[in-house]
Amino acid sequence: MKSTIKNYTELIKFRLTSTVVATSSFGFILALKHSHGSEWTSNFNWVLFLGVLFGGMFIVFAANGMNQIIEKENDGKMGRTANRPIVEGRISISDARIFCWVTGFLGLFVMILTGASFLSILLASSSLILYVFIYTPMKQVSPLAVMVGAIPGALPPLIGYTAVIPRLEELGLMLFMVQFFWQFPHFWAIAWLLHDDYQKAGYWLLPSGGGRDKRSAYQILIYTVLLSIVSLMPLFYNIASLKAIVVIVPVCLFFLFKAYRLFKTLEIKDARQLLFTSFLFTPVVFLCYILF
């Protein structure tokens, strides 16, 4: 039983899942705050909140599992993924496929049962389809896969938002944009670190054909600048107060500095520092929107 739990925990990438689900909770809370103001805590719908969290979690389980089914052969070529449970035969393809179908439909059912809006459920379904059936096969075809993959990766905060407010609004779209642009420096930092390993499987995920070169680093820097601008947009729309600037601006400047360091040096250690900084960025920025 212990080994089975371990195998399926690796299949669903539980740590990655938890970070994705966390961003949907930020969207949910911000929608409540936007619609109810200072009284948002007294209007907190715990049933819907848990439905969005657990429903989203099951859907991400399905997406991660399907990704590993599709990429079994390529995972076996890379040192980072060669010990995944499907590659090593610890979980069979048929068992993994059944698990993914069950968790995917269970996630949608949980969202429906707990009263999530149709739009929220539609976005959750779209994220699964985009990630598994478009982004995953596209990774071997074009670096534009990162752009496509950023869409389902940016949907969780909007899914959480539209579960409360069942329509597309400026704030919900801004949360989507922050999460969307954040993924480029984040994912390209990972691609910089693992470029050689990705090449073994035929993946070309850095933005430049030259790999770890100035052009790739320049694009990382540009997207970090765009992320910083987008992160300040809620302040201009008076959705977050000016107090948030005290925290958000220094965080943006620090992230920009790390991206600039990578542009100057092109060294792996600076890509690693950029990656670590990216882990802190969205939680801090979203918390500022909530608290201020």
N, C-alpha and C positions, 0 to 999 in steps of 0.2 A: 504493500500500500504506500509506503514511504517513497519508494522509487517511482511508482506511478504518478504520485503527486508532483514529484520533482520533474518528471518528464513533461507533464502537461503544463507545469509552471514555465518551463523553458519554451514550450510551444507557443504559449500566449504572450510571452515577453511581459511578465507581470509588472516589472518596474516601468517599462515604457507605457503600458496601459494606464498605470496610476497617474502619470504626468498628463496624459491626454484627458483623462476623466477629470482631473483637477481643474483644467481650463474650462470645462463645461460648467463646473460649479461656480467659477468666477462670473461667467456669463449669466447664469441663473440669478445670482445675488445682485448683480448690477441691474438686471431687468426689474427685480423687485424694488430696488432703491430708486430707480428711475420712475417707476409707476406709482410708488407709495410714499416717496420722500423719507422723512425721518421716522415714519411709522412702519417701515418695511419689515422690521423684526417681528412686529405683532401680526403681520399678514403672511408670515412664512408658512408655506405649504410643504410640510415635511414629506408627505406621501409623494407629491409630485417631484420634490427634490431627490428623494431616494430612487424614484422611478427613473429619472433622467440619469443619475449616477450609475445605477446598476444596469439599466438598459444600455447605456453607452458603453459600459465596461464589457458586457457580453458581446456587443457588436465589434468592439476592438479585438476581443479574444478571437472572434471569427476571422476578422481581417488578417491578424497576425498569423493565425494558423494556415489560412489559405495561401498567404504569401510564402510560407515555408514549403507548402505542398508544391506550388508552382516552381519554386526556385531550388528544389532538392538537388538537382545535378550541379548547378552553379555553386550552391552552398558547400558542396563537397570539395570544390576546388580552392576554397579560401580558408586560410588558417583560422580566421575569426569565427567562421560558421561551420567548420568541418565536424564539430562535435554536437551539432543540433540533433534532437531526438529522432527526426525523420531520416536524416542522413545516416545516422548510426543504426537505424532499424529498431530503435527502442519504442517507437510508435509507428504502426503501419499506416500506409497512405489511406486505406479504407477507414481505419479507426479515426484518423485525423480529419478526414472529410466528413464523417458522420458528426464528430464533435463540433466542427465548424458550422455545419448546417443547423445543428441543434442550438448552439449558442447564438448564432445570428438571428434566427427566428425568435428565440427566447428574449433577446434584447429588445426587438421590436414589439413583442407581445407585452413585455413589462412596461414599456413606454406608453403603449395604448391603454393598458389596464389602469395605469396611475394617472391618466388624464392629460398626457402631453399633447400639444397641438398637432394638427395634421402637418403643418409646415415643419415643425421640429422633427417629426418622424420621417418626413420626406427627405430632409437634409441628412439625417442619420443614415438612411438607406443609400442616398447618393454618395456619401463618403465611403461606404463599404464598396460600392460598385467602382467608383473612381480609383480607389487605392488598389483593389485586387485585380480588376480586369483591364485597366488602362495604364496606371503608373507602373505596376510590377513588370508587365512584359515590355514596357517602353524603355526600361532602364538599360537594356542592351542595345537600344536603337539610337538614342539621342540624349545629350545632356539636358535637353528640354524636359526630360522626365522629372527633373527636380521642380520645374515650374508647375507641371501637372500634379505632382505629389504634394505640393504645397497647398493645393486647394482642399483635399480631404483633411490634411493636417491642420488647416485653419478653421474648419467647420465646427469643432467642439464648442468654443465659446458662443458661437451663433446658435448652435443647437440648444444650449442651455438658456440663452436669451429668449429664443422664440418659443420655448416650452412655456414661458410665463407670458410673454407678449407675442401673440400669434401672427406677427407681420414683420416685414423688413423695415427697420427704422435706422436712423443715422447712427445711434450708439451701437446697435448690434453689428452694423456693417463696419464701424470703426474697430470694434473688437476683432472682427474677422481680419481686417487689414493689418492690425498689429501682429496677430498670430501668423498671417500670411508672410509678411516681410521678415519677421523674426526667423523663419525657417531657413532662409537663404544663408545668412552668416553661420547659423547653427549647423545646418547640414553640410555646407561646403567646408566647414572646419573639420567635420568628421571625414568627409571625402579626402581632405588634404592629408589627414593622419593615416588613412587606410587606402590611399591611392594605389599603392603597389599591390595590395591584396585584392582590391576591386578589379584591377587589370587582369588578374588570373582568371576571373570569371567573365571577362569581356565587358565589364561595366565601366562606362566613362561618365563620371558624375561631377567632375570639376567643370566649371563653365568654359574653360579655354582648352583648345586642342593641344596646347603645350603642357597640360597638366599643372604641376606646381610652379607656375611662372607668374610674371608680373601681371599679365592680363587676367588670370584667375583671381589674384589678390586684389586687383583694381575693382573687379566686379563685386567681390566680397565687401570692399570698402564702400562702394556706391550703394549697395543694398542696405548696409548698416546706416548710412546717412538717411536713406529713405525711411527706414524703420524708425529712426529718431524723430523725423518730421511727423510721421503718422502717429507716433506715441503721444505727441503733444496736441493732436487735433481735438480730443475731448475737452481740453482746457479752453481752446478757442470757441467751442460751442457751449461753454459754461456747463458742461456735464460733470466735470470735475473742477474743484476750486483751485485758486492760485496757490494754495498751500502745497498742492501736489508737485508744483514746479521745484520746490526745495529738494525733493527726493528724485523726481524723474529726470530732471536735467543733468545732475551729476552722474546718474546711472547711465544715461545716454552718452555722455562725454567719455565715461570710462570704457564703455563698449566700443565707441569710436576709436579711442586710443589703442585698444587691443587690435582692432581691425587695421589701423594704420601701422602698428608695429609689424604685423604680418606682411603688409604691403612693402615695408622697408626691408625686412630681413628675409622673407620667404622661408623661414625656418619652422620645422615641425613643432618645436617647443612653443613658439608663438601661436601656432594654430591650436595647440592644446590649451593654452591660456584663454584664447578666444572662445573655445568650446566651453570651458568651465564658467566663463563670464556669462555665456548665453543661458546657462541653466538658471541663473539668478534673475535674468532680465524680466521675463514675462510675469513671474510671481510678484516681483516687487512693483512693476508698473500696474498690474491689475489690482493689487492690494491698495495702491495709492488711489485708484479710481473709486474703490469701495470706501476707504477710510476718509478721504478728503472730498 
